[in-house]
Amino acid sequence: VSTQSTGLLMPAQLRIPPLVEFLLFNRFGALVTLQVLVLVWGVFVGERCDCQLPGEPSSMFSIWGTGSEQKEEVVIKKCRQAETPHSKFFPLNSPCKDENCFRRSGALIYTALVDFLNIEPNMKILEVECGAGRITRGFLDYISEEGHYECTTISLKAVKFNREAYQCSKRFIFHHMNINHKEHNPQGRNSFTSYYLPQSSGKFDIVLSISFINKLVPEEAERIFAEISRVLKTGGKAAISLYLLDDLVKDIISIRPESMNVRTVRKVKSHPSKDMFMVVDETNMDKGVAHAESFIMKMLHKYNLKRISLAYGGWATRDFKKAVRHWDGEKDGEDLLIVEKH
């Protein structure tokens, strides 16, 4: 075996297979070996992220040449995939109890929101109570380098999970809403009625509040409406999902409540609001609150928010929507209100 080209002395009696000699002692072969080792390290040892960001190489290494000079760059991604969370996170703001539902539901809502709000990749977006990222994960490949996405959630565990799952993108920032909540944040210092979002005023083009207002009593919901208006730019839009108690739904409840797609709809007599109904479970506010249309319109007027459109969900069986697919694809989902700050 000739070893002059490598500069190494080999015993005469040692016979090395040609492929091994090529991979170890030939310069080009050694380069191939190095690249294979890098790939093996990335797959089996290093942490990977399959959420490729705009402008990043599509492979773990790339080679290019300028004239006779050839350079190589090894790109090792040190981030995790935006994975589906453990089932303990599902109750935060999701009807799902399994991974398939979590992914499917989030994808449907993400697609609908982009369409309803005409969201552009370079916009600044705030999601109020994002939970474990059911909707957030859809925006991972959509937001451009000029864009920005912030999320807030009451659960500190969910904040930690999201920060780790989305560490591959600096465009996603997660904040803890330190609000007292008996299930998700029992040590919280603030009440809903006294809480202010950490974001500065007039910062965002888009605000999303999905499956949150429908868990708050009127005085708590008002605080969120006020904060949505404060952080929105003039001309900015918000998507707010809620159980809207309009005259038609009131009639349905009074005449044939058994037709509702939720198990229970009852008037709350212990609350000062004249038109507040519990949805699903009277003993647990987190299960759902239906707000009167008059209250919602009052909030919009008070906080300079103009109603743009309303898409009905399936929670209330409105006769004229029977044959129409609901905006979120759910059979018992909330209504979706689109508003604009003026």
C-alpha positions as CSV (number, residue, x, y, z in Angstrom):
1,V,0.0,0.0,0.0
2,S,1.4,3.4,-1.0
3,T,1.4,6.0,1.8
4,Q,3.6,8.7,0.3
5,S,0.7,11.0,-0.5
6,T,-0.4,11.0,3.1
7,G,3.0,11.5,4.6
8,L,2.4,8.6,7.1
9,L,4.6,5.5,7.5
10,M,2.7,2.2,7.5
11,P,4.1,-1.2,8.3
12,A,4.8,-3.1,5.1
13,Q,2.9,-6.2,6.3
14,L,-0.2,-4.2,7.2
15,R,-2.8,-4.4,4.5
16,I,-5.6,-1.8,4.6
17,P,-8.8,-2.2,2.5
18,P,-8.9,0.4,-0.3
19,L,-12.2,1.9,1.0
20,V,-10.7,2.4,4.5
21,E,-7.5,3.9,3.0
22,F,-9.7,6.3,1.0
23,L,-11.8,7.4,3.9
24,L,-8.9,7.8,6.3
25,F,-5.9,8.9,4.3
26,N,-7.2,10.6,1.3
27,R,-8.1,14.3,1.9
28,F,-11.4,14.2,0.1
29,G,-12.2,10.9,1.7
30,A,-11.4,12.3,5.1
31,L,-13.8,15.2,4.4
32,V,-16.6,12.8,3.6
33,T,-15.9,10.9,6.8
34,L,-16.1,14.1,8.8
35,Q,-19.4,15.1,7.3
36,V,-20.9,11.7,8.0
37,L,-19.8,11.9,11.6
38,V,-21.4,15.4,11.9
39,L,-24.7,14.0,10.6
40,V,-24.6,11.0,13.0
41,W,-23.9,13.4,15.9
42,G,-26.8,15.6,14.9
43,V,-29.2,12.7,14.6
44,F,-28.3,10.6,17.7
45,V,-26.6,13.0,20.1
46,G,-27.2,16.6,19.4
47,E,-30.6,18.3,19.7
48,R,-32.2,19.0,16.4
49,C,-34.9,21.4,15.2
50,D,-37.0,20.4,12.1
51,C,-38.6,23.9,12.1
52,Q,-36.3,25.4,9.4
53,L,-36.3,29.2,9.5
54,P,-36.3,31.4,6.5
55,G,-32.8,32.0,5.1
56,E,-31.2,29.0,6.9
57,P,-29.5,26.2,5.0
58,S,-31.7,23.2,4.4
59,S,-29.1,20.6,5.4
60,M,-26.7,20.2,8.3
61,F,-23.7,21.1,6.1
62,S,-23.1,23.0,2.9
63,I,-20.1,23.3,0.6
64,W,-19.4,26.0,-2.0
65,G,-16.4,27.2,-4.0
66,T,-15.0,30.5,-5.1
67,G,-12.6,29.9,-8.0
68,S,-10.1,27.2,-7.0
69,E,-10.7,27.8,-3.3
70,Q,-13.3,25.7,-1.6
71,K,-14.8,26.5,1.7
72,E,-17.0,24.4,4.0
73,E,-19.5,25.3,6.6
74,V,-21.1,23.0,9.2
75,V,-24.5,24.1,10.4
76,I,-25.6,22.3,13.6
77,K,-29.0,23.4,14.9
78,K,-29.1,23.5,18.7
79,C,-32.9,23.7,19.1
80,R,-35.8,21.4,19.7
81,Q,-38.8,20.8,17.5
82,A,-41.9,22.7,18.5
83,E,-43.4,19.5,19.8
84,T,-46.7,18.5,21.1
85,P,-46.9,19.0,24.9
86,H,-47.6,16.5,27.6
87,S,-51.3,15.9,28.2
88,K,-51.1,17.9,31.5
89,F,-51.0,21.1,29.4
90,F,-54.0,20.4,27.2
91,P,-56.7,21.9,29.6
92,L,-55.1,25.3,29.5
93,N,-56.9,26.6,26.4
94,S,-57.6,23.6,24.3
95,P,-60.5,21.1,24.0
96,C,-57.9,18.4,23.1
97,K,-56.8,15.5,25.1
98,D,-54.4,13.9,22.6
99,E,-51.6,14.9,20.2
100,N,-53.6,14.5,16.9
101,C,-56.4,16.7,18.1
102,F,-53.9,19.3,19.5
103,R,-52.1,19.5,16.1
104,R,-55.2,19.4,13.9
105,S,-57.2,21.9,16.0
106,G,-54.2,24.3,16.2
107,A,-53.6,24.1,12.4
108,L,-57.3,24.8,11.6
109,I,-57.4,27.8,13.9
110,Y,-54.1,29.2,12.7
111,T,-55.2,29.0,9.0
112,A,-58.5,30.7,9.8
113,L,-56.9,33.5,11.7
114,V,-54.4,34.3,8.9
115,D,-57.3,34.5,6.5
116,F,-59.7,36.5,8.7
117,L,-57.1,39.0,9.8
118,N,-55.0,39.1,6.6
119,I,-51.9,38.5,8.7
120,E,-48.6,39.2,6.9
121,P,-45.3,37.4,7.9
122,N,-43.6,40.7,8.9
123,M,-46.3,41.8,11.4
124,K,-45.9,42.1,15.2
125,I,-48.4,39.7,16.9
126,L,-49.4,39.2,20.5
127,E,-51.3,36.0,21.6
128,V,-53.0,36.5,25.0
129,E,-53.1,33.2,26.9
130,C,-51.4,30.9,24.4
131,G,-51.4,27.9,26.7
132,A,-49.0,25.3,25.5
133,G,-48.8,26.7,22.0
134,R,-51.7,25.0,20.2
135,I,-52.1,27.9,17.8
136,T,-48.6,29.4,18.2
137,R,-46.8,26.4,16.5
138,G,-48.6,27.2,13.2
139,F,-46.9,30.6,13.0
140,L,-43.4,29.1,13.4
141,D,-42.7,28.8,9.7
142,Y,-44.8,31.8,8.8
143,I,-43.3,34.7,10.7
144,S,-40.4,36.3,8.8
145,E,-37.2,37.8,10.1
146,E,-38.9,41.2,10.2
147,G,-41.9,39.7,12.1
148,H,-42.3,39.3,15.9
149,Y,-44.5,37.0,18.0
150,E,-45.1,37.3,21.7
151,C,-47.3,35.1,23.9
152,T,-48.6,35.3,27.4
153,T,-49.9,32.5,29.6
154,I,-51.0,32.1,33.2
155,S,-49.2,28.8,33.7
156,L,-45.5,29.0,34.5
157,K,-45.1,25.4,33.5
158,A,-46.4,26.2,30.0
159,V,-44.1,29.3,29.8
160,K,-41.1,27.1,30.5
161,F,-42.2,24.4,28.1
162,N,-42.8,27.0,25.3
163,R,-39.5,28.7,25.8
164,E,-37.7,25.4,25.5
165,A,-39.7,24.2,22.5
166,Y,-39.4,27.4,20.6
167,Q,-35.8,28.3,21.4
168,C,-34.9,27.7,17.8
169,S,-36.4,31.1,16.9
170,K,-35.6,34.4,18.6
171,R,-38.7,35.9,17.0
172,F,-40.9,34.1,19.6
173,I,-41.1,35.5,23.1
174,F,-43.1,34.0,26.0
175,H,-44.2,35.9,29.1
176,H,-45.8,34.7,32.4
177,M,-49.1,36.4,33.4
178,N,-48.7,36.3,37.1
179,I,-52.4,36.2,37.8
180,N,-53.8,34.2,40.7
181,H,-55.5,31.1,39.4
182,K,-56.5,28.2,41.7
183,E,-55.5,25.6,39.1
184,H,-52.7,27.0,36.9
185,N,-51.1,29.7,39.1
186,P,-52.3,29.4,42.7
187,Q,-49.4,31.6,44.0
188,G,-50.1,34.4,41.5
189,R,-49.8,38.0,42.9
190,N,-52.4,39.8,40.8
191,S,-56.1,39.5,40.2
192,F,-57.5,39.6,36.7
193,T,-59.1,43.0,37.3
194,S,-55.8,44.6,38.3
195,Y,-53.5,43.0,35.8
196,Y,-51.7,44.8,33.0
197,L,-49.9,43.1,30.1
198,P,-46.1,43.6,30.1
199,Q,-46.1,44.8,26.5
200,S,-45.9,48.5,25.7
201,S,-48.8,50.5,24.3
202,G,-49.4,50.6,20.5
203,K,-46.9,47.9,19.7
204,F,-48.8,45.2,17.9
205,D,-50.5,44.9,14.5
206,I,-52.4,41.8,15.6
207,V,-53.7,40.6,18.9
208,L,-55.1,37.0,19.3
209,S,-57.3,36.0,22.3
210,I,-58.6,32.5,21.7
211,S,-60.5,30.5,24.3
212,F,-59.8,33.0,27.0
213,I,-62.5,35.6,27.3
214,N,-65.0,32.7,27.5
215,K,-63.4,31.7,30.9
216,L,-63.8,35.2,32.5
217,V,-66.7,36.9,34.3
218,P,-67.6,40.3,32.9
219,E,-65.3,42.5,35.1
220,E,-62.4,40.2,34.3
221,A,-63.2,40.2,30.6
222,E,-63.3,44.0,30.6
223,R,-59.7,44.2,31.8
224,I,-58.6,42.0,28.9
225,F,-60.6,44.2,26.4
226,A,-58.9,47.3,27.8
227,E,-55.4,45.7,27.5
228,I,-56.1,44.4,23.9
229,S,-57.0,48.0,22.9
230,R,-53.9,49.5,24.7
231,V,-51.3,47.3,23.1
232,L,-52.8,47.5,19.6
233,K,-51.6,50.0,17.1
234,T,-54.3,52.3,15.6
235,G,-55.7,50.4,12.7
236,G,-54.5,47.1,14.3
237,K,-56.8,44.1,14.5
238,A,-57.7,41.6,17.1
239,A,-59.4,38.2,17.0
240,I,-61.4,37.3,20.1
241,S,-63.2,34.0,20.5
242,L,-66.1,33.9,23.0
243,Y,-69.5,32.5,23.6
244,L,-71.7,35.3,22.3
245,L,-75.1,35.4,23.9
246,D,-77.3,37.1,21.3
247,D,-81.1,37.2,21.2
248,L,-81.3,34.1,19.0
249,V,-79.2,32.0,21.4
250,K,-81.3,33.2,24.3
251,D,-84.4,32.0,22.5
252,I,-82.8,28.7,21.8
253,I,-81.9,28.3,25.5
254,S,-85.4,29.2,26.6
255,I,-87.4,27.1,24.1
256,R,-85.2,24.0,23.4
257,P,-82.0,24.0,25.5
258,E,-81.5,20.3,24.7
259,S,-80.5,21.3,21.1
260,M,-77.4,23.1,22.4
261,N,-74.1,21.5,21.5
262,V,-72.8,22.0,25.0
263,R,-74.1,19.9,28.0
264,T,-75.3,22.7,30.2
265,V,-76.4,26.3,29.7
266,R,-77.8,28.0,32.8
267,K,-78.3,31.5,34.1
268,V,-75.9,32.5,36.9
269,K,-78.1,34.1,39.5
270,S,-75.3,34.9,41.9
271,H,-73.6,37.3,39.6
272,P,-74.6,41.0,39.3
273,S,-74.6,40.7,35.5
274,K,-78.2,40.3,34.3
275,D,-77.2,38.3,31.2
276,M,-74.4,36.0,32.2
277,F,-74.8,32.3,31.5
278,M,-72.5,29.4,32.4
279,V,-71.7,27.0,29.6
280,V,-70.9,23.3,30.4
281,D,-70.3,23.5,34.1
282,E,-71.9,25.9,36.6
283,T,-69.3,25.2,39.3
284,N,-66.2,25.9,37.2
285,M,-65.6,29.2,35.5
286,D,-62.8,27.7,33.4
287,K,-65.4,25.5,31.6
288,G,-67.0,28.5,30.0
289,V,-68.9,31.8,30.3
290,A,-71.3,33.1,27.7
291,H,-71.4,36.9,27.6
292,A,-74.3,39.0,26.5
293,E,-74.0,40.7,23.2
294,S,-74.9,44.0,24.8
295,F,-71.9,43.7,27.2
296,I,-69.5,42.9,24.4
297,M,-70.7,45.9,22.3
298,K,-70.3,48.1,25.3
299,M,-66.7,47.0,25.7
300,L,-65.9,47.6,22.1
301,H,-67.3,51.1,22.3
302,K,-65.6,51.9,25.6
303,Y,-62.2,50.8,24.3
304,N,-62.2,52.2,20.8
305,L,-62.7,48.8,19.1
306,K,-64.8,48.5,16.0
307,R,-66.5,45.3,15.1
308,I,-65.4,44.1,11.6
309,S,-66.9,40.7,11.4
310,L,-68.3,37.8,13.4
311,A,-68.0,34.1,12.6
312,Y,-70.3,31.7,14.5
313,G,-69.0,28.7,16.3
314,G,-70.9,25.5,16.9
315,W,-71.5,25.8,20.6
316,A,-75.0,27.2,20.0
317,T,-77.1,25.4,17.4
318,R,-78.2,28.3,15.3
319,D,-80.6,27.0,12.6
320,F,-79.2,29.0,9.8
321,K,-75.7,27.5,10.4
322,K,-76.5,23.9,10.5
323,A,-75.1,23.1,7.0
324,V,-72.2,25.5,7.3
325,R,-68.8,24.4,8.5
326,H,-67.8,26.5,11.6
327,W,-64.7,28.7,11.4
328,D,-62.6,26.5,13.7
329,G,-63.8,23.2,12.4
330,E,-65.1,22.2,15.9
331,K,-68.7,21.1,16.5
332,D,-69.0,23.0,19.8
333,G,-66.4,25.8,19.4
334,E,-66.8,29.4,20.3
335,D,-67.8,32.4,18.1
336,L,-65.0,34.5,16.6
337,L,-65.2,38.3,16.8
338,I,-62.8,40.4,14.6
339,V,-62.3,44.0,15.7
340,E,-60.2,46.9,14.7
341,K,-58.8,49.7,16.9
342,H,-59.7,53.2,15.7
